[in-house]
Amino acid sequence: MKVDRHEQDEARRDRIARAAFELFARSGLEATSAQDIARAAFVSRTNLYRYFPSKIHMLLAHFDKAVQASRDDALERLHAGANPQQVWDKVMARMADLGVRYRHLVGAVGQAVLGAAPLGAPNPRQSLPCPSRPAWPPPTASRRR
């Protein structure tokens, strides 16, 4: 049986994200090295960066999977005739549980989603100060009345 290359890539990507998340959950984002993740996911460090440009991307990929699973479950329950309020309550409880269980990672996720830099680090997305605008109307040598 021949396995599709795309399926192999997705499986490897999922394995990396899962291994990274398990290490982040145990040791934190900063204390986990790319080499640690590569070892846990059974890939080379170079291959690791082929799938994800940074550790935060690995973390976001895992949380994205969790959110997608909650969404799929909610839609399935709604199509089966479940009470929408009960479905919503379950989704919110799941998200709250993730936030509580992995509260030490929530800050990193929030910073990544909002584009904020970690405290004390320069923010490359921060806009540069705007040059002062000329007064309007611009000064002229003579004004017509």
C-alpha angles and dihedrals in degrees: 000000000000118000118216114245090228091055090050091051092049092048091050091046090051091047091052093048092047094047091047092049093050090052093045091050091052102038107013131250098279096045093052116085128207088242090056090053093046091052093048092048094044094238134114119261089244091052089049090063091047087069101033129024093209146002091259089058089054090051093048091049090057094047089046089057091051092050091046091051090051090049093049091048091049093050091048091051092047091051088050089057102259120160107270093221091053091048090050091048091052093049091049091047090052093050091046090050090053090050093050098040093048099029091138088064099042093085092055091048092048092049091049094047094046094041094239122148120236113269111285095015123110113254112228091195094056110111120242118248112276116245112246112271120237115255115262124266093033114240113263133188093242132013125215118225 
